Amino acid sequence: MTAFKNGIGASADQKTRFFLIIMRLNPKFLLSLCVAVTLITFALWAYCGLYLWLTFSTSPHSKELLPSTGDLFEQTEEIDCIINQEYAIGCRKEGDEVYLPFSFLQKYFDVYGSLNVVDGSRRFDWTHSYGKVNYPKGGYDPRGIFMYFENYNVEMRDRVKCISALEGVPISTQWESQGYCYATQIAQFGLSHYSKNLTEPEPRRKVVEDGDREMAAWIIPKSSSLNRTLDPIVARAGGRSTGANMVLTFSTGKSFDTALVLPMDHVLDLVLSVDVLLKPNSTLCVTLQNRETQKMYHVYYILADLLIGVQDENIYYGIGLNSTGVWKRLTRDLFVDLQKGLPQYVITDKRRKMRRTELKVVEVSLLGNGSIDNLTLSTSEHIAHFYDAAEWLIRHQDPSSGGWPIPVRRKLGSGFGELARGWYSAMAQGHAISLLARAYYHSRGDQRYLRAALDGLKLFRIPSYQGGVLATFLGKYAWYEEYPTTPHSFVLNGFIYSLLGLYDLNSTAPANQSNEAAMLFEQGMTSLKKMLLLYDTGSGTSYDLRHFTLGIAPNLARWDYHATHVNQLLLLATIDPDPLIIQTAERWKNYMIGKRAQHN
C-alpha cells in the first residue's frame, strides 16, 4: 500500500486507473484545464490574426481596403473651444471633426433637441423650433371652429388660477397674482369649448337625480330630511325657463354627520351639472378618490364671495353671497376644480399633474337647507362653458365704450408708457366679437349677443390716445392695437385676431347691420398687406414694431408666437386670395425648420 500510495512500483495500468479516478473525483481540475486551453487558443488566434493583419497591411493594395493603423487607434481628445474670443468651453476633437456640447448649442442658437428611443434604438432628435403649424382643413367658417382652438385647454394653463364658480369663467394671474377676469382669456375659453363641441363626439351623460324620473338612493340621517316636491319657480339661472317641476329639497343639521350622502362609484364622467338653490350656511360637496393612491379629496361649493380656498384635502369654491336663496346653474369640471387646488397643498419637488383617468366620484353630499335639480355627470359640457363666457361678456361690457376693460396695469416694455387699469385691447374686442357672433348664430338669433357684438365696434373708431384701440402707421395705415401704448407698438398677432372678429361679425350679422364691420375689416386688411413684411427678419418674425417706433433692437417673436403668425396668415389666405399672404406664410413656415433668407 505504501508503494502504491507514493506511485512507486505501480504498473502502467494502475497509473492510468489512478489518473482517471483523480479526474473523476476533482471537477475543479477539469474546469481549470478547460480555462487554460481556452486562454492558450485565444492567445494563438490573436497572435496569428495580428500577424496576418500586419502582413496584409504592408501589401500594395492594403490601403485601398483598410484604414491606417493611425486612424484605427486614434484617441478622442478633449480641447478648449474659444467662443468669439470671449470665453472657453470644453469640446471634443475626433479626427478632423470638433464636437460642441448640445447644451451650449441649444442656448447659443435657440434650438431644441432630446434623446429618444425609437424601435429599440437610441437617437437624438434636433428641431429648429418648438412651434406647430396648423393648416386649415378648408375655408374659414365664421360659424364654425375658431382657428385651431379645439386644441386649446385654457382652464389648465398655469396662469389660470381657477374657474370661478360664481361666473363660470377662468380667473387669470397673468399680470396680477391675486387673480382677475381677463376678457381675452375668457373669450378664448369660450371659443375653445365652442370649437371642441364641433370636433368631439357627443358627450356621455348620466342623470343622477332630477326629483322625478331619476331618484337616487340617498343616505338620510335621522335628524335630516329629504323630500321631492313641486317647485313653482319658472325662471332658472341662465335664463332657462323650466316651468313647475319636481325638485329634491333637503334639510340637515350644521355638522357633517347630519349631511345627506349619495354614495357613488363613477369614473371618467367628471363634469358635474346641477341646478342648485342654497340657503345660508349650506353646502354642496363632491368627494373624489384617486384610484391609484386611494386618496380622498373633497370639493365644496359654498355661499361665499371666494374664488378658491384650500385646507388639506378640502377645496372650496364660492358661488357668491348673492346666490343665497336663488336658483343657480353650476357646470363644473371636477377634474379641473381638483387640479387647481392641488398645487397649493401638494408639497413636492416634482408636482406631477394628475390624469383624468385616475379619478372617480365616490360621493355627493348636501348640508344645510336648499334644493337641487337635474344633478348630472357627463364627459363634457362644452356648450354650457361657451355660454358661460358669452353671458360674462354681456354682463361686463362697458355700456358707453362697448369695450371690455382690462382691470390691471400693463407695461409692455422699456420706452412705452404704462397702460392704466381699465385699458382696452383690440385683441380682447376681436375675440369677444368672434364669440358673440357665434353665440348669436348658435342661439338662433338672440339679439343680446348681436347688440353686444355691434357695440364692441365702437373702440375701433376711437384713437388710442383717446382711450380707443385705433393707431395709424406713418399717418396713413389704420392699425388696431392689442396694447394701445404710447408710442404705438403695432403688435401683429393681436391685430390679426381683431380682424377675424370683424370678419366673423360681418359674415354673421344681418346685411343691414354688418356694414361697419365690413369697412373696418377691409381697412385693416389693407394695412396688413402694406405692413406685413416689416415683421420679416429673414429668419423669423418680430412680435411688434418697437424697433421702428422706439428705434431699438427688434422684439423677436418666440417660436410659439411666430407659429401663431403663420397659422393666422394661413387662415387669412382662405379668406383673401392675395398671393402676398400665402407666400409670406410659407416663407415664415420655412424659418421654423432652419431655412433663412439668402445672404448678399
C-alpha positions in Angstrom: 0.0 0.0 0.0 2.9 2.3 0.7 4.4 1.8 -2.7 1.1 2.4 -4.4 0.4 5.5 -2.4 3.7 7.1 -3.5 3.4 5.8 -7.1 6.5 3.6 -6.7 6.5 0.3 -8.5 3.0 0.7 -9.8 2.1 -0.7 -13.2 1.1 1.4 -16.2 -2.4 0.2 -16.0 -2.6 1.1 -12.3 -1.3 4.6 -13.1 -3.9 5.1 -15.7 -6.7 4.0 -13.5 -5.3 6.2 -10.7 -5.3 9.2 -13.1 -8.9 8.6 -14.1 -10.1 8.3 -10.5 -8.5 11.6 -9.6 -10.1 13.3 -12.7 -13.5 11.9 -11.8 -13.1 13.0 -8.1 -11.8 16.5 -8.9 -14.1 18.6 -11.1 -12.2 21.8 -10.2 -9.2 20.3 -12.1 -11.4 19.8 -15.2 -12.6 23.4 -15.1 -9.1 24.7 -14.7 -7.9 22.7 -17.6 -10.7 24.0 -19.8 -9.9 27.6 -18.9 -6.2 27.1 -19.7 -7.0 25.5 -23.1 -9.3 28.4 -23.9 -6.8 31.1 -23.0 -4.0 29.4 -24.9 -6.2 29.1 -28.0 -7.3 32.8 -27.8 -3.7 33.9 -27.5 -2.6 31.9 -30.5 -5.5 33.2 -32.5 -4.8 36.8 -31.5 -1.1 36.5 -32.4 -1.8 34.9 -35.7 -4.6 37.3 -36.5 -2.4 40.3 -35.7 0.5 38.8 -37.8 -1.8 38.3 -40.7 -3.3 41.8 -40.4 0.1 43.4 -40.2 1.3 41.3 -43.2 -1.8 42.3 -45.2 -1.4 46.0 -44.3 2.0 46.0 -45.9 0.8 44.7 -49.2 0.5 47.1 -52.1 -3.3 47.0 -52.1 -4.0 47.1 -48.4 -4.6 50.9 -48.1 -7.5 50.6 -50.5 -9.3 48.2 -48.2 -8.4 49.1 -44.6 -7.9 52.3 -42.6 -4.4 53.1 -41.5 -3.3 52.0 -38.1 -3.1 55.6 -37.0 -6.8 56.2 -37.8 -7.8 52.9 -36.2 -6.2 53.7 -32.9 -6.7 57.4 -32.8 -7.8 58.8 -29.4 -10.6 61.3 -28.7 -9.1 64.5 -27.5 -10.6 67.0 -25.0 -9.9 70.5 -26.1 -11.0 74.1 -25.4 -13.2 75.9 -27.8 -12.8 79.7 -27.7 -16.2 81.4 -28.4 -15.9 84.7 -30.2 -12.6 85.4 -28.3 -14.7 85.9 -25.2 -14.8 82.7 -23.2 -13.9 79.0 -23.5 -16.0 75.8 -23.3 -14.9 72.2 -23.2 -15.2 70.5 -26.6 -14.1 67.2 -28.1 -11.9 66.5 -31.2 -12.2 63.3 -33.2 -10.0 63.3 -36.3 -10.7 66.5 -38.2 -14.1 67.0 -36.5 -14.8 69.2 -33.4 -17.9 68.4 -31.3 -19.5 71.1 -29.1 -21.9 70.2 -26.3 -25.6 70.5 -27.3 -26.3 72.3 -24.0 -24.1 75.1 -25.4 -25.6 75.0 -29.0 -29.1 75.0 -27.6 -28.7 78.3 -25.8 -26.4 79.8 -28.5 -28.6 79.1 -31.5 -32.0 78.8 -29.7 -32.6 75.2 -30.9 -34.1 72.2 -29.3 -33.3 68.5 -29.0 -33.8 65.4 -27.0 -32.5 61.8 -26.7 -35.2 59.3 -27.5 -35.6 55.6 -28.0 -37.3 54.6 -31.3 -37.8 50.9 -32.2 -35.3 49.9 -29.6 -32.6 52.3 -30.9 -31.4 55.5 -29.3 -31.4 58.6 -31.4 -31.1 62.4 -30.9 -34.0 64.5 -32.3 -33.0 68.0 -33.3 -35.6 70.7 -34.0 -35.1 74.3 -35.0 -38.2 75.5 -33.3 -41.0 74.3 -31.0 -43.9 76.0 -32.8 -46.6 74.0 -34.5 -48.2 74.9 -37.9 -51.9 74.1 -38.2 -53.0 74.0 -41.8 -56.7 74.9 -42.2 -58.9 72.0 -43.2 -60.9 74.2 -45.5 -62.2 77.7 -46.0 -62.7 79.6 -42.7 -66.3 79.4 -41.4 -67.2 82.3 -39.0 -69.9 80.0 -37.6 -67.6 77.0 -37.2 -64.3 76.2 -35.5 -62.3 79.3 -34.4 -58.8 78.8 -35.9 -57.3 75.7 -34.2 -58.8 76.5 -30.8 -60.2 73.0 -30.5 -56.7 72.1 -29.3 -56.7 74.8 -26.6 -57.3 73.8 -22.9 -57.5 77.3 -21.4 -58.6 76.2 -18.0 -55.5 74.1 -17.4 -53.0 76.9 -18.2 -50.6 77.7 -15.3 -51.7 81.4 -15.5 -55.3 80.4 -14.8 -55.9 80.5 -11.1 -59.2 78.6 -11.3 -62.6 78.6 -13.0 -64.9 80.9 -11.0 -67.9 79.1 -9.5 -69.7 82.5 -9.4 -69.1 83.4 -13.1 -68.1 80.1 -14.7 -65.1 81.7 -16.4 -61.3 81.5 -15.9 -59.6 83.8 -13.4 -56.2 85.0 -14.8 -53.0 85.5 -12.9 -51.0 86.6 -15.9 -50.2 90.1 -14.6 -51.5 90.0 -11.1 -51.2 87.0 -8.8 -54.4 87.5 -6.8 -56.4 86.9 -10.0 -58.8 88.9 -12.2 -61.2 88.5 -15.1 -59.3 89.0 -18.4 -61.7 89.4 -21.4 -59.1 87.9 -23.9 -58.7 84.7 -21.9 -62.4 84.4 -21.1 -63.2 84.7 -24.8 -60.5 82.1 -25.7 -62.1 79.8 -23.1 -65.5 80.1 -24.7 -64.1 79.8 -28.3 -62.2 76.7 -27.4 -65.2 75.0 -26.0 -67.4 76.0 -28.9 -64.7 74.5 -31.2 -64.4 71.3 -29.2 -68.2 70.9 -29.4 -67.9 70.8 -33.2 -64.9 68.3 -33.2 -65.6 65.9 -30.3 -68.2 63.2 -30.1 -71.5 63.8 -28.3 -70.9 63.7 -24.5 -72.0 60.8 -22.4 -74.4 61.9 -19.7 -75.9 60.2 -16.7 -78.8 62.0 -14.9 -78.3 61.0 -11.2 -81.2 62.9 -9.6 -84.0 65.1 -11.1 -86.6 64.7 -8.4 -89.0 62.9 -10.7 -87.8 60.3 -13.2 -84.4 59.7 -11.7 -84.4 59.3 -7.9 -81.1 58.4 -6.3 -80.7 56.3 -3.1 -79.6 59.0 -0.7 -78.5 58.1 2.9 -80.6 60.2 5.2 -79.5 60.6 8.9 -82.3 60.5 11.5 -82.1 64.2 12.2 -82.2 65.2 8.5 -84.9 65.2 5.8 -85.3 64.8 2.1 -88.4 65.4 0.0 -89.2 65.6 -3.7 -91.6 68.5 -4.1 -93.1 70.6 -6.8 -91.1 73.8 -7.4 -93.4 76.6 -8.6 -90.5 78.8 -9.8 -90.4 79.1 -13.5 -87.2 81.2 -14.1 -83.9 79.4 -13.6 -80.3 80.7 -13.7 -79.0 81.4 -17.2 -82.4 82.5 -18.5 -83.7 78.9 -18.8 -87.5 78.6 -18.4 -88.4 75.3 -17.0 -91.9 75.6 -15.7 -93.1 74.0 -12.5 -91.3 70.7 -11.9 -90.3 68.3 -9.2 -87.0 69.0 -7.3 -85.2 67.4 -4.4 -85.5 69.5 -1.2 -83.2 68.8 1.8 -82.8 69.9 5.4 -79.9 68.9 7.7 -78.2 70.0 10.9 -74.9 72.0 10.9 -72.5 69.1 11.5 -71.3 66.9 8.6 -72.6 63.8 10.3 -76.1 65.0 9.5 -75.5 65.6 5.8 -77.4 63.8 3.1 -75.0 61.4 1.4 -75.2 59.8 -2.1 -72.6 57.0 -2.4 -71.3 56.6 -6.0 -68.6 54.8 -7.9 -68.5 56.9 -11.1 -65.4 57.1 -13.3 -64.4 59.2 -16.4 -67.6 61.3 -16.4 -66.2 64.1 -14.3 -68.3 67.1 -15.4 -70.9 68.0 -12.9 -74.1 69.9 -13.9 -76.7 70.8 -11.3 -79.4 73.4 -10.6 -78.9 74.4 -7.0 -80.7 76.6 -4.5 -78.8 77.0 -1.3 -79.9 78.8 1.8 -77.4 80.4 4.4 -74.7 78.1 5.6 -75.5 75.4 3.1 -73.0 73.4 1.0 -72.8 71.0 -1.9 -69.8 68.7 -1.7 -68.4 66.2 -4.2 -65.9 63.6 -2.9 -63.3 62.3 -5.4 -60.8 59.5 -5.0 -57.5 58.8 -6.7 -58.0 55.3 -8.0 -54.2 54.6 -7.7 -53.4 56.1 -4.3 -56.9 55.7 -2.8 -56.5 59.3 -1.5 -59.8 61.2 -1.0 -60.4 64.8 -1.9 -63.5 66.9 -1.1 -64.6 69.8 -3.4 -67.1 72.2 -1.8 -69.4 74.7 -3.4 -70.4 77.3 -0.8 -72.3 80.5 -0.4 -69.3 82.9 -0.3 -67.5 85.5 -2.4 -64.5 83.3 -2.7 -62.5 82.3 -5.8 -60.8 79.3 -4.3 -59.7 78.2 -0.8 -57.7 75.1 0.2 -57.3 73.3 3.5 -55.6 70.0 3.3 -57.7 67.7 1.1 -60.6 70.2 1.1 -61.0 72.6 -1.8 -63.6 75.4 -1.6 -65.3 77.4 -4.4 -67.6 80.3 -3.7 -70.8 80.6 -5.7 -71.4 84.1 -4.3 -73.4 85.5 -1.4 -75.8 87.0 -3.9 -76.7 83.4 -4.9 -78.4 82.8 -1.5 -81.9 81.5 -1.9 -82.0 81.7 -5.7 -81.6 79.0 -8.3 -78.1 78.8 -9.9 -76.9 76.6 -12.6 -73.5 75.1 -11.9 -71.4 73.4 -14.6 -68.1 72.2 -13.1 -65.3 70.2 -14.5 -64.4 68.3 -11.3 -61.0 67.3 -12.6 -60.1 71.0 -13.2 -61.5 72.1 -9.9 -59.4 69.5 -8.1 -56.3 70.1 -10.2 -56.4 73.8 -9.5 -56.4 73.1 -5.7 -53.7 70.5 -5.8 -50.6 72.7 -6.2 -51.5 74.7 -3.1 -51.1 71.8 -0.7 -49.1 69.1 -2.5 -45.5 70.0 -1.4 -43.1 68.1 -3.5 -40.2 68.9 -5.9 -41.9 67.0 -8.7 -45.6 68.1 -8.9 -46.9 65.5 -11.4 -50.3 66.6 -12.7 -53.0 64.1 -12.1 -54.6 62.3 -15.0 -58.3 62.4 -15.5 -58.5 58.6 -15.7 -57.1 58.4 -12.2 -60.2 59.9 -10.6 -63.6 58.7 -9.7 -66.6 60.3 -8.0 -67.4 58.4 -4.8 -69.9 60.6 -3.0 -72.1 63.7 -3.3 -73.3 65.2 -0.1 -75.7 68.1 0.9 -75.5 70.1 4.1 -77.9 72.8 5.4 -81.1 73.7 3.6 -82.0 74.0 0.0 -83.0 72.3 -3.2 -81.3 70.6 -6.2 -82.5 69.5 -9.6 -81.0 67.9 -12.7 -77.9 66.5 -11.0 -75.9 65.1 -13.9 -72.4 63.7 -14.6 -71.1 63.8 -18.1 -67.8 63.6 -20.1 -68.1 67.2 -21.2 -70.4 70.2 -21.4 -68.7 72.4 -24.0 -71.7 74.5 -25.0 -72.5 75.3 -21.3 -69.0 76.6 -20.9 -69.3 78.5 -24.1 -72.5 80.3 -22.9 -70.9 81.0 -19.5 -68.3 83.0 -21.4 -70.9 84.7 -23.6 -73.0 85.7 -20.6 -70.0 87.1 -18.9 -69.3 89.3 -21.9 -72.9 90.5 -21.8 -72.8 91.4 -18.1 -69.4 93.1 -18.1 -69.4 95.2 -21.3 -69.0 98.9 -20.7 -72.2 100.4 -22.0 -70.6 103.7 -23.1 -67.5 102.4 -24.8 -68.7 99.0 -25.9 -65.5 97.6 -24.5 -64.3 95.0 -22.0 -61.8 96.9 -19.8 -58.6 95.1 -18.6 -58.6 95.7 -14.8 -54.8 95.6 -14.3 -51.8 97.8 -15.1 -49.6 96.7 -18.0 -46.1 97.8 -19.0 -45.3 96.4 -22.4 -41.6 97.2 -22.2 -39.0 99.9 -21.7 -39.7 103.0 -23.6 -43.5 102.5 -23.6 -45.9 104.3 -21.3 -47.8 102.3 -18.7 -51.3 101.2 -19.5 -53.5 102.2 -16.6 -56.2 99.9 -15.2 -59.2 99.9 -17.4 -57.4 99.9 -20.8 -58.9 98.3 -23.8 -57.4 95.8 -26.2 -58.2 95.2 -29.9 -57.4 91.5 -29.4 -59.9 91.3 -26.5 -62.5 93.2 -28.6 -61.9 90.9 -31.6 -62.1 87.7 -29.6 -65.2 88.8 -27.8 -66.9 89.7 -31.1 -65.9 86.3 -32.6 -67.5 84.6 -29.6 -70.7 86.8 -29.6 -71.2 86.3 -33.3 -71.2 82.6 -32.8 -73.5 82.9 -29.8 -75.9 84.9 -31.9 -75.8 82.2 -34.6 -76.0 79.2 -32.2 -78.8 80.7 -30.1 -80.8 81.2 -33.4 -80.8 84.9 -33.2 -80.6 86.0 -29.6 -80.4 89.8 -30.1 -78.5 90.4 -26.9 -75.4 88.8 -28.4 -75.7 90.7 -31.6 -76.1 94.0 -29.9 -73.1 93.4 -27.7 -71.0 92.4 -30.7 -72.1 95.5 -32.7 -71.3 97.8 -29.6 -67.9 96.2 -29.5 -67.0 98.0 -32.8 -67.1 101.5 -31.1 -63.5 101.3 -29.9 -62.2 100.6 -33.4 -63.1 104.1 -34.4 -61.5 105.8 -31.4 -57.8 106.7 -31.4 -55.7 105.0 -28.8 -54.7 108.4 -27.3 -58.4 109.0 -26.6 -58.9 105.6 -24.9 -59.7 103.5 -28.1 -57.7 101.0 -29.9 -57.1 102.7 -33.3 -53.5 103.7 -34.2 -52.1 105.0 -37.5 -48.8 103.9 -39.1 -46.9 106.8 -40.8 -50.2 108.8 -40.6 -51.7 106.6 -43.3 -52.5 103.0 -42.4 -55.1 102.1 -39.7 -54.0 99.6 -37.1 -56.0 98.1 -34.2 -53.7 97.9 -31.2 -53.6 94.9 -28.8 -51.8 97.2 -26.5 -52.7 100.9 -27.1 -49.3 102.2 -26.0 -47.5 105.5 -26.3 -45.7 105.4 -28.7 -47.6 102.8 -30.8 -46.4 99.2 -30.6 -48.2 97.6 -33.6 -48.4 94.0 -32.2 -49.0 91.7 -35.1 -50.9 88.6 -33.7 -53.4 90.7 -31.7 -54.1 92.8 -34.7 -54.9 89.8 -36.9 -57.2 88.4 -34.1 -59.1 91.6 -34.2 -59.5 91.3 -38.0 -61.0 87.8 -37.5 -63.6 89.2 -35.1 -64.6 91.9 -37.6 -64.8 89.3 -40.3 -66.9 87.0 -38.1 -69.4 89.7 -37.3 -69.6 90.9 -40.9 -70.4 87.4 -42.0 -72.9 86.6 -39.3 -74.9 89.9 -38.7 -77.9 90.7 -40.9 -76.8 92.6 -44.0 -78.2 96.0 -42.9 -76.1 95.8 -39.7 -72.8 94.5 -40.9 -71.6 97.5 -43.0 -69.3 98.9 -40.3 -67.7 95.6 -39.5 -67.0 95.1 -43.2 -65.5 98.5 -43.6 -63.2 98.1 -40.6 -62.1 94.7 -41.8 -61.2 95.9 -45.3 -59.4 98.9 -43.8 -57.4 96.5 -41.6 -56.5 94.1 -44.4 -55.2 97.0 -46.5 -52.9 98.0 -43.6 -51.8 94.4 -43.1 -50.7 93.9 -46.7 -48.7 97.1 -46.7 -47.0 96.5 -43.3 -46.7 92.7 -43.2 -43.1 92.5 -44.5 -41.9 94.9 -41.8 -42.2 92.0 -39.4 -40.0 89.7 -41.5 -36.4 89.3 -40.1 -35.2 86.8 -42.7 -35.0 84.0 -40.1 -38.2 84.6 -38.0 -40.6 87.4 -37.2 -40.9 90.4 -34.9 -43.6 90.4 -32.3 -44.2 94.1 -32.8 -42.6 97.2 -34.5 -40.9 98.7 -31.4 -37.7 98.7 -33.5 -39.4 101.3 -35.7 -41.3 103.3 -33.1 -38.6 103.3 -30.4 -35.5 103.0 -32.6 -34.2 99.9 -30.7 -33.5 96.3 -31.5 -36.4 94.2 -32.8 -38.5 92.3 -30.3 -38.1 88.9 -31.9 -41.2 86.7 -31.7 -40.8 83.5 -29.7 -41.4 80.4 -31.8 -44.9 79.9 -30.4 -45.8 83.5 -31.4 -44.1 83.0 -34.8 -46.2 79.8 -35.3 -49.3 81.9 -34.4 -48.3 84.4 -37.1 -48.0 81.6 -39.7 -51.3 80.0 -38.6 -53.1 83.3 -38.8 -51.8 84.0 -42.3 -52.7 80.5 -43.5 -56.3 81.1 -42.3 -56.5 84.6 -43.8 -55.3 83.1 -47.1 -58.6 81.1 -47.2 -60.5 84.5 -46.9 -58.3 86.7 -49.1 -56.6 85.3 -52.2 -53.9 87.9 -52.4 -50.6 85.9 -53.1 -48.7 88.0 -50.6 -50.5 86.4 -47.7 -49.9 82.7 -48.6 -46.4 83.3 -49.9 -45.4 85.1 -46.7 -47.0 82.3 -44.6 -45.0 79.6 -46.5 -41.7 81.5 -46.1 -42.3 82.1 -42.4 -43.1 78.4 -42.1 -39.8 77.5 -43.6 -38.0 79.7 -41.0 -39.3 77.2 -38.4 -37.1 74.4 -39.9 -34.0 76.5 -40.2 -34.3 78.0 -43.7 -33.3 81.6 -43.9 -33.2 84.5 -46.3 -30.2 84.4 -48.6 -27.1 86.4 -47.9 -25.8 89.0 -50.4 
